[in-house]
Amino acid sequence: MRVATERGNLWELAVLSLVREEPMHPYQMQRLLRERHKDDVLVLKRGSLYHAIGRLVRGGLIEAIRVGRDGRRPERTTYQLTAEGERELVNWLRQRIATVQREPSEFMGSISFLVHLPPSDAAAQLEARAQALQHQITEIGVGIAQAGVYVDRIHLIESEYLLATLKAEARWVRELLVELRSGQFTWDLKKILKQVRAERRKAASRKE
């Protein structure tokens, strides 16, 4: 059995949250995740869902209660939350929300190699990113405003967070662009590579 200190991944958390509403089968889970736009935080792949269900069943956090068939469709197994599963759902959620985790993004990884672009090229690509970010910010802002007419804020909280992070990134990118265009922030790749290679040769000679 699982212990409360082991946090499930987001897929497992999603499954536990859904079956806490009512018993359901995987197809229904996938449909609800898509309808609720959870694909903003989850990659909606059937394999990921079924892997999560399997782990939760083995951990005793959900259990199969029936297998049925609707017409000619494949058999579907319906799962329900166990008492332990409900406790773990709350424990995992508490830990995930309270604990700060460093989760490097694709962008963070990419800009760590920014030195390999000339400053002018880097500025051009960052400008393109800034425009794309602004488009997303506008789109999500409109979506939140429209959805807010029909649903309570608690159901839009992850979209609010996404909007805030996009705005923060856009602000940082724009500030960096100002420094690049003014020449306040620049670099010379040839000079940097020359220094790196010289240091490497020195290190190698000391080992000999």
trRosetta pair geometry for C-beta under 8 A, 3 or more apart (Angstrom, degrees):
i j d omega theta_ij theta_ji phi_ij phi_ji
1 59 6.2 88 -148 -168 48 64
1 60 5.2 -35 -115 32 92 134
1 84 7.0 -69 -161 -179 123 161
2 6 5.6 -122 -165 66 97 122
2 8 7.8 -5 -150 -65 162 95
2 59 4.3 19 -26 -160 107 123
2 60 7.5 -157 10 48 84 88
2 61 6.6 0 21 -50 131 117
2 84 7.8 142 53 153 93 120
2 88 6.2 53 91 -112 131 147
3 6 5.5 88 63 4 75 102
4 87 7.2 -70 -95 137 112 102
4 88 6.3 -147 -110 -110 69 72
4 91 4.3 -89 -157 -178 102 164
5 95 7.9 129 -144 -92 44 155
7 92 4.9 123 -142 -137 74 86
7 95 5.2 -132 -85 92 121 136
7 96 6.1 135 -156 -62 139 89
8 11 8.0 -110 155 70 102 60
8 12 3.4 -106 172 91 127 136
8 13 5.5 162 91 -50 111 73
8 16 7.3 113 60 -11 161 134
8 52 8.0 82 179 -149 117 98
8 55 7.7 147 -135 115 104 129
8 56 7.7 31 -126 -85 144 93
8 88 7.1 76 -20 152 120 115
8 92 5.1 -21 27 -123 89 155
9 12 5.3 97 53 11 65 102
9 13 7.1 -123 106 -5 34 93
9 52 7.1 -115 68 -107 103 106
10 13 5.4 -53 -145 38 35 115
10 14 6.2 41 154 -24 67 103
10 41 6.6 -131 -176 142 148 105
10 42 6.1 -159 125 -90 121 95
11 14 5.6 -52 -149 32 31 113
11 15 6.6 29 154 -17 64 103
11 42 6.6 117 -87 -136 72 121
11 48 5.2 -137 -102 157 150 99
11 49 6.5 -146 -162 -97 116 43
11 51 7.3 39 115 77 155 92
11 52 3.8 -136 129 -71 110 144
12 15 5.8 -53 -149 35 33 110
12 16 6.4 31 154 -16 65 106
12 52 4.7 -158 -74 -156 60 103
12 55 6.2 -66 -93 85 121 123
12 56 5.8 158 -142 -65 94 106
12 61 7.9 48 -173 85 108 154
12 92 7.7 -110 104 -160 109 171
13 16 5.9 -56 -148 39 30 110
13 17 6.3 31 154 -21 64 108
13 89 7.1 122 -140 -137 65 74
13 92 5.8 -146 -96 118 102 135
13 93 6.8 124 -145 -75 119 81
13 96 7.3 -6 -91 -19 155 161
14 17 5.7 -57 -149 35 29 112
14 18 6.4 27 155 -19 65 107
14 29 7.7 108 134 -178 99 110
14 33 6.4 39 179 -102 134 121
14 38 6.5 116 -128 171 130 152
14 42 6.2 11 -53 -71 158 154
14 52 7.4 17 57 151 95 166
15 18 5.8 -57 -149 35 31 109
15 19 6.4 13 163 -4 67 108
15 29 6.4 8 -116 -149 73 149
15 49 7.2 135 -76 -154 112 74
15 52 5.2 168 -17 128 138 122
15 53 6.0 -172 -136 -81 155 69
15 56 5.9 -137 100 -19 138 158
15 62 6.9 -82 140 -29 113 153
15 79 7.9 0 178 89 109 146
16 19 6.4 -63 -141 45 27 97
16 20 6.3 38 155 -32 62 105
16 56 6.9 -170 -65 -127 89 142
16 61 6.5 -47 -97 152 112 122
16 62 7.1 -144 -98 -54 67 111
16 81 6.5 85 -152 -113 68 111
16 85 5.7 -161 -129 175 105 100
16 86 7.8 167 -174 -93 106 37
16 88 7.1 -114 -126 91 157 95
16 89 4.2 -168 144 -93 133 110
16 92 7.7 102 49 43 157 139
17 20 5.7 -53 -154 23 28 117
17 21 7.6 34 149 -23 58 95
17 89 6.6 149 -69 -152 60 126
18 21 6.0 -50 -170 19 39 111
18 24 6.2 -77 147 48 107 134
18 29 5.0 100 126 -123 168 91
18 32 6.2 136 -127 79 120 144
18 33 7.6 -56 -73 -57 136 89
19 22 7.3 -90 -153 84 43 27
19 23 6.2 25 -150 -115 90 40
19 24 6.1 -141 -97 32 72 86
19 29 7.8 -25 -50 -90 82 116
19 62 5.7 67 72 -120 167 125
19 79 5.5 -58 -107 106 145 94
19 80 5.9 168 -179 -142 115 29
19 81 4.6 153 116 -48 103 87
19 85 7.6 -18 87 137 122 147
20 81 5.2 43 -84 -40 58 159
20 86 6.5 115 -112 -109 106 86
20 89 6.3 138 -59 175 136 178
21 24 7.6 13 73 -17 101 126
23 65 5.8 -45 -143 32 150 139
23 78 5.1 61 153 162 109 107
23 79 6.3 -168 -153 90 81 33
23 80 4.0 -40 -95 -81 104 88
23 81 8.0 -139 -85 1 66 67
24 28 4.2 -113 -176 86 115 134
24 29 5.8 141 111 -55 122 79
24 32 7.8 11 157 -7 167 138
24 78 6.3 -95 -179 -144 9 85
24 79 7.0 -25 67 52 48 74
25 28 5.3 93 57 11 68 104
25 29 7.3 -127 104 -8 35 91
25 76 4.0 37 -166 164 159 115
25 77 6.0 139 -127 75 96 39
25 78 4.8 -63 -63 -88 84 62
25 79 7.2 119 -103 5 41 77
26 29 5.3 -53 -147 33 37 116
26 30 6.3 35 158 -19 70 103
26 46 7.6 76 155 -151 127 86
26 49 5.7 121 -156 136 107 125
26 50 6.4 16 -128 -82 154 77
26 53 6.3 -66 -87 -46 110 156
26 76 7.1 -145 35 -151 80 95
26 77 7.4 39 -9 60 98 82
27 30 5.9 -54 -150 36 31 110
27 31 6.4 31 152 -19 64 107
27 76 6.1 -65 9 -122 116 135
28 31 5.7 -55 -146 37 32 112
28 32 6.3 30 157 -17 66 107
29 32 6.0 -61 -150 38 27 107
29 33 6.3 28 154 -20 64 108
29 49 6.4 152 101 -158 126 129
30 33 5.8 -54 -148 34 30 113
30 34 6.5 26 155 -16 64 107
30 44 6.5 109 -154 -164 90 107
30 46 6.8 -13 -94 -100 148 74
30 49 5.9 -52 -76 -75 98 168
31 34 5.9 -60 -152 38 30 108
31 35 6.2 28 153 -18 66 110
32 35 5.5 -54 -141 39 33 112
32 36 6.0 18 163 -7 67 113
33 36 6.2 -65 -142 47 24 100
33 38 4.2 -77 -162 54 78 126
33 39 6.8 102 142 -50 93 73
33 42 6.4 -54 -175 67 131 140
33 44 6.2 163 110 -107 125 112
34 37 7.6 32 180 -75 32 31
34 38 7.4 -73 -62 42 23 83
34 39 6.1 31 -115 -33 62 118
34 44 6.1 56 -77 -118 92 163
36 155 7.5 -105 -151 -169 104 104
37 40 5.6 30 154 -16 88 108
37 159 7.5 26 108 -70 137 116
38 41 6.0 -59 -173 47 66 94
38 42 5.2 13 139 23 94 116
38 44 7.8 110 89 -73 86 105
39 42 6.0 -76 -111 70 38 74
39 43 7.4 59 -150 -119 76 24
39 44 4.9 -46 -103 -23 104 116
40 158 6.7 146 88 127 130 119
40 159 7.0 74 64 -89 177 75
40 162 6.2 -63 169 -69 132 159
41 158 6.2 -66 -37 -180 135 143
42 48 7.6 179 -177 113 100 145
43 48 6.5 108 81 -8 89 160
44 48 7.9 -139 -150 53 20 124
44 49 7.9 19 -156 -43 60 116
45 48 4.6 86 70 2 94 105
45 49 7.2 -169 92 -7 51 85
46 49 5.6 -58 -154 37 38 113
46 50 6.2 28 156 -13 72 109
47 50 6.0 -61 -145 41 30 104
47 51 6.1 32 157 -21 67 107
48 51 5.8 -54 -146 35 29 112
48 52 6.4 30 155 -20 63 106
49 52 5.9 -58 -154 35 29 111
49 53 6.4 28 151 -18 65 106
50 53 5.5 -49 -144 36 36 114
50 54 6.3 41 154 -22 65 103
51 54 5.7 -54 -151 34 31 113
51 55 6.5 29 153 -17 65 105
52 55 5.9 -55 -150 36 32 109
52 56 6.3 27 154 -16 66 109
53 56 5.8 -59 -147 39 30 109
53 57 6.3 32 155 -21 66 106
53 62 7.1 -68 -148 70 70 140
53 79 6.6 -156 -148 -36 109 161
54 57 5.8 -54 -147 34 30 110
54 58 6.4 25 157 -14 64 107
55 58 5.9 -58 -148 40 30 109
55 59 6.2 22 155 -13 65 113
56 59 5.7 -61 -144 44 30 108
56 61 4.5 -85 -163 68 83 109
56 62 4.6 33 134 18 119 104
56 79 8.0 75 99 179 125 151
56 85 6.9 57 -171 -118 107 119
57 60 7.8 42 176 -66 30 26
57 61 7.8 -87 -64 49 20 70
57 62 5.9 -54 -78 76 61 83
57 63 6.7 110 -131 -104 78 42
57 64 7.0 18 -121 -26 126 89
57 79 7.4 -101 -79 -123 99 129
59 88 8.0 26 137 -41 131 176
60 63 7.5 5 -150 -65 50 99
60 82 6.1 -62 159 53 69 165
60 84 5.7 22 118 66 101 144
60 85 7.5 -147 122 -51 56 89
61 81 7.5 -33 159 -148 67 68
61 82 5.9 -149 -164 40 23 108
61 84 5.9 -103 -104 102 60 93
61 85 3.4 112 -175 -98 70 91
61 88 5.6 -63 -121 46 123 144
61 89 8.0 135 -172 -44 119 83
62 79 4.6 36 160 172 123 122
62 80 6.6 168 -158 83 81 30
62 81 5.8 -48 -106 -103 80 42
62 82 6.3 -160 -99 -7 23 88
62 85 5.4 83 -60 -99 59 159
63 79 6.6 155 77 -151 26 78
63 80 6.2 -25 62 60 77 78
63 82 5.6 77 -11 -60 106 106
64 67 7.1 14 176 -55 125 85
64 77 5.0 -44 -130 -178 118 116
64 78 7.0 108 -154 73 67 46
64 79 5.7 -50 -92 -95 51 72
65 78 5.6 -53 57 96 90 95
65 79 6.9 133 3 -128 86 22
65 80 5.0 38 -28 -3 131 114
66 77 7.5 172 93 -150 40 54
66 78 5.0 7 59 43 84 113
67 75 5.4 18 176 176 102 117
67 76 7.1 169 -153 82 60 35
67 77 5.1 -25 -100 -97 81 71
67 78 7.6 -164 -82 12 32 75
68 75 6.9 161 86 -151 22 72
68 76 6.0 -26 67 61 72 83
68 78 6.9 19 13 -17 106 112
69 73 6.4 176 -165 75 72 74
69 74 7.3 -107 -123 144 92 20
69 75 5.0 -52 -76 -96 93 63
69 76 7.2 140 -93 12 42 76
70 73 4.8 7 67 39 82 126
70 76 7.3 0 -2 12 98 125
73 76 7.3 -1 124 -29 116 110
81 85 4.5 -143 -163 92 79 130
81 86 5.5 86 152 -58 127 84
81 89 7.5 -24 -144 -27 132 139
82 85 4.4 103 50 1 74 105
82 86 7.3 -136 93 -6 43 81
83 86 5.9 -50 -154 30 33 111
83 87 6.8 32 149 -15 63 103
84 87 5.6 -54 -153 37 37 112
84 88 6.2 33 152 -17 69 108
85 88 5.7 -56 -143 40 32 109
85 89 6.3 42 155 -28 65 102
86 89 5.7 -46 -148 27 31 117
86 90 6.9 26 156 -12 61 103
87 90 6.2 -62 -159 38 31 106
87 91 6.2 27 150 -17 68 112
88 91 5.4 -55 -140 41 36 112
88 92 5.8 37 161 -21 71 106
89 92 6.2 -55 -143 36 22 107
89 93 6.3 19 158 -16 59 111
90 93 5.9 -59 -146 38 27 110
90 94 6.3 31 156 -22 64 106
91 94 5.8 -56 -151 33 29 112
91 95 6.5 22 156 -13 64 108
92 95 5.9 -61 -151 40 30 108
92 96 6.0 27 156 -19 68 111
93 96 5.8 -55 -141 38 30 110
93 97 6.2 22 163 -13 65 110
94 97 6.3 -66 -149 40 23 103
94 98 6.0 4 164 -6 64 119
95 98 6.2 -68 -137 45 24 101
95 99 5.5 4 174 -7 66 123
96 99 6.6 -61 -125 42 18 99
104 108 4.6 -127 -161 85 83 134
104 109 5.7 91 150 -53 121 89
105 108 4.6 104 51 3 75 100
105 109 7.1 -139 95 -1 43 86
106 109 5.8 -58 -152 39 32 111
106 110 6.2 31 152 -21 66 109
107 110 5.6 -57 -146 37 31 111
107 111 6.3 21 162 -13 68 106
107 129 7.9 113 -127 -151 123 145
107 169 7.5 49 101 -149 166 135
108 111 6.4 -58 -143 38 26 101
108 112 6.8 38 153 -33 59 101
109 112 5.9 -50 -160 17 32 117
109 113 8.0 11 151 -2 59 101
110 113 6.4 -73 -171 40 40 98
110 114 7.6 73 135 -62 67 78
111 114 4.8 5 -160 -44 60 117
113 116 5.4 -14 164 11 88 117
114 117 6.0 -57 -169 34 57 104
114 122 5.5 68 -171 -125 101 131
115 187 5.8 -72 -131 114 83 157
115 189 6.1 135 161 -102 82 89
115 192 6.3 -84 -177 90 131 169
116 189 6.6 87 -118 -120 37 137
117 121 4.4 -126 -179 92 103 113
117 122 4.4 135 99 -64 123 83
117 125 7.0 -54 -167 11 168 137
118 121 4.7 86 56 10 82 105
118 122 6.9 -148 90 -9 39 88
118 189 7.3 -89 -87 -7 60 122
119 122 5.5 -54 -143 36 31 115
119 123 6.3 35 156 -23 65 103
119 180 5.5 -176 -176 -155 98 97
119 185 7.5 167 -134 110 124 72
119 186 4.8 -37 -69 -130 158 78
119 187 6.5 146 -60 35 103 70
120 123 5.7 -51 -152 32 31 113
120 124 6.7 33 150 -21 62 103
121 124 5.6 -51 -151 32 35 113
121 125 6.5 29 154 -14 67 104
122 125 6.0 -59 -150 39 31 106
122 126 6.1 28 154 -17 66 111
122 180 6.4 -136 93 -134 105 148
123 126 5.7 -58 -143 41 30 110
123 127 6.3 37 155 -25 64 104
123 177 5.9 106 -145 -135 86 77
123 180 4.3 -177 -83 123 108 139
123 181 6.0 119 -142 -65 147 79
124 127 5.7 -52 -151 30 29 114
124 128 6.8 30 150 -18 61 102
125 128 5.6 -50 -153 33 36 113
125 129 6.5 37 148 -19 66 103
126 129 5.4 -50 -147 36 37 113
126 130 6.3 43 151 -25 66 101
126 173 5.4 -173 -174 -166 99 100
126 176 6.3 -105 -169 95 156 116
126 177 5.5 -168 112 -78 125 96
126 180 7.3 122 43 16 147 157
127 130 5.5 -49 -147 32 32 114
127 131 6.6 32 154 -17 63 103
127 177 6.3 101 -75 -121 77 137
128 131 5.9 -55 -153 35 31 110
128 132 6.4 30 151 -17 65 107
129 132 5.6 -56 -148 39 34 111
129 133 6.1 38 153 -22 67 105
129 173 5.9 -129 98 -146 112 155
130 133 5.7 -51 -147 35 30 114
130 134 6.5 32 153 -20 63 104
130 170 5.9 104 -142 -147 72 79
130 173 4.8 -168 -81 115 93 129
130 174 5.8 107 -130 -70 136 77
130 177 6.7 -31 -40 -36 150 146
131 134 5.7 -52 -150 34 32 112
131 135 6.6 36 151 -22 63 102
132 135 5.6 -50 -152 31 34 114
132 136 6.6 32 151 -15 65 104
133 136 5.7 -57 -152 38 33 109
133 137 6.2 37 151 -24 67 106
133 166 5.7 174 -163 -174 92 92
133 169 6.1 -142 -131 97 144 105
133 170 4.2 -179 125 -85 138 101
133 173 6.8 144 8 31 154 148
134 137 5.4 -49 -144 34 33 116
134 138 6.4 34 156 -18 64 103
134 170 6.2 113 -65 -136 70 143
135 138 6.0 -56 -152 36 29 109
135 139 6.3 26 153 -18 64 111
136 139 5.6 -58 -144 39 32 112
136 140 6.0 24 162 -13 69 109
136 166 5.6 -125 103 -150 116 150
137 140 6.3 -58 -142 41 24 103
137 141 6.1 27 157 -21 61 112
137 163 6.5 99 -138 -149 69 78
137 166 5.1 -172 -80 120 86 126
137 167 6.0 101 -122 -75 129 75
137 170 6.4 -36 -43 -26 141 155
138 141 5.8 -59 -147 37 26 113
138 142 6.4 25 157 -18 63 106
139 142 6.0 -58 -153 35 27 108
139 143 6.4 26 151 -19 63 109
140 143 5.4 -54 -147 37 35 115
140 144 6.3 36 155 -21 68 102
140 159 6.1 -172 -170 -172 105 97
140 162 6.3 -127 -153 103 156 111
140 163 5.0 -165 115 -87 130 95
140 166 7.0 122 31 27 148 155
141 144 5.9 -52 -148 33 30 109
141 145 6.4 28 154 -17 63 107
141 163 6.2 109 -72 -134 72 134
142 145 5.7 -57 -150 37 31 112
142 146 6.3 26 155 -16 67 109
143 146 5.9 -58 -145 39 29 107
143 147 6.0 20 161 -12 67 112
143 159 6.9 -116 101 -164 113 145
144 147 6.0 -59 -139 44 27 105
144 148 5.9 38 158 -34 63 109
144 156 5.5 113 -136 -177 88 136
144 159 5.3 177 -85 123 103 129
144 160 6.7 103 -126 -74 145 69
144 163 6.7 -40 -28 -43 147 149
145 148 5.8 -51 -147 25 25 118
145 149 7.8 35 152 -29 53 92
146 149 6.4 -47 -174 11 37 111
147 150 6.1 -76 -164 47 47 97
147 151 5.6 -23 165 33 89 110
147 155 7.8 -123 153 102 121 106
147 156 5.8 148 102 -90 126 125
147 159 7.8 79 53 42 147 166
148 151 7.0 -77 -112 61 26 69
148 153 6.9 23 -127 -87 96 70
148 156 6.4 -43 -79 -13 80 165
151 155 4.5 -72 157 65 128 138
151 156 6.5 134 95 -38 114 101
152 155 5.6 97 67 4 72 99
152 156 7.9 -159 105 5 43 93
153 156 5.7 -75 -155 46 44 103
153 157 6.7 73 149 -65 75 80
153 160 7.8 28 -171 -39 92 141
154 157 5.8 -15 -154 -28 37 117
156 159 4.8 -54 -172 43 75 117
156 160 6.0 84 128 -29 85 95
157 160 5.4 -48 -151 31 37 116
157 161 6.6 38 152 -19 66 102
158 161 5.5 -49 -150 35 37 113
158 162 6.3 41 150 -21 66 103
159 162 5.5 -49 -145 36 35 114
159 163 6.3 39 153 -22 64 104
160 163 5.7 -55 -150 34 29 113
160 164 6.4 29 152 -19 64 106
161 164 5.7 -54 -149 35 32 112
161 165 6.4 28 155 -16 66 105
162 165 5.9 -57 -148 37 30 107
162 166 6.3 30 154 -19 65 108
163 166 5.8 -57 -148 37 29 111
163 167 6.4 30 154 -19 64 107
164 167 5.8 -55 -148 36 30 111
164 168 6.4 30 153 -19 64 106
165 168 5.6 -52 -147 36 33 112
165 169 6.3 33 154 -18 66 105
166 169 5.8 -54 -146 37 31 110
166 170 6.2 32 154 -20 65 107
167 170 5.7 -53 -145 36 30 112
167 171 6.4 33 154 -21 63 105
168 171 5.8 -54 -150 34 30 112
168 172 6.5 29 152 -17 64 106
169 172 5.7 -56 -150 37 33 111
169 173 6.2 32 154 -19 68 106
170 173 5.8 -53 -145 37 31 111
170 174 6.3 31 156 -19 64 107
171 174 5.9 -56 -149 36 28 111
171 175 6.5 28 153 -18 63 106
172 175 5.8 -56 -150 36 31 111
172 176 6.4 31 153 -19 65 106
173 176 5.7 -56 -150 37 32 112
173 177 6.4 38 151 -25 64 104
174 177 5.5 -50 -149 31 33 117
174 178 6.9 40 151 -24 62 98
175 178 5.8 -47 -156 26 35 114
175 179 7.0 31 149 -14 63 103
176 179 5.7 -56 -155 37 37 110
176 180 6.3 35 150 -19 70 107
176 185 7.1 -65 -159 59 69 159
177 180 5.6 -54 -143 38 33 111
177 181 6.0 25 162 -14 68 110
178 181 6.2 -61 -144 41 24 105
178 182 6.2 14 161 -11 62 115
178 184 7.8 3 122 32 73 129
179 182 6.1 -63 -141 42 25 104
179 184 4.4 -89 -152 73 75 110
179 185 3.8 43 142 2 114 117
180 183 7.9 35 175 -67 28 26
180 184 7.9 -66 -46 52 19 76
180 185 5.5 -49 -75 73 55 102
180 186 7.3 117 -136 -79 59 68
183 186 5.8 -13 -155 -35 59 130
187 192 6.4 13 175 -40 109 133
188 191 3.9 46 99 17 116 117
188 192 6.4 160 87 -17 61 86
189 192 5.5 -57 -144 38 33 112
189 193 6.1 30 159 -18 69 106
190 193 6.0 -55 -145 38 27 108
190 194 6.3 31 154 -22 62 108
191 194 5.6 -54 -149 34 30 114
191 195 6.5 29 153 -18 64 105
192 195 5.8 -56 -152 36 31 110
192 196 6.3 30 152 -19 66 108
193 196 5.5 -53 -143 37 33 113
193 197 6.2 31 159 -17 66 107
194 197 6.1 -57 -147 38 26 108
194 198 6.3 28 154 -20 62 108
195 198 5.7 -56 -147 36 30 111
195 199 6.4 28 155 -17 65 106
196 199 5.9 -56 -150 36 29 109
196 200 6.4 30 151 -21 64 107
197 200 5.5 -52 -148 34 34 114
197 201 6.5 35 153 -20 65 102
198 201 5.8 -53 -151 34 32 110
198 202 6.5 34 151 -19 64 105
199 202 5.6 -53 -149 35 34 114
199 203 6.3 35 153 -20 65 105
200 203 5.7 -53 -149 36 32 112
200 204 6.3 31 153 -20 65 106
201 204 5.6 -55 -147 36 32 111
201 205 6.3 31 155 -20 66 106
202 205 5.9 -56 -147 35 29 109
202 206 6.6 30 154 -21 63 105
203 206 5.9 -54 -152 31 31 111
203 207 6.9 29 151 -19 62 106
204 207 5.9 -59 -158 32 34 112
204 208 7.0 39 147 -30 65 102
205 208 5.7 -47 -154 20 39 116
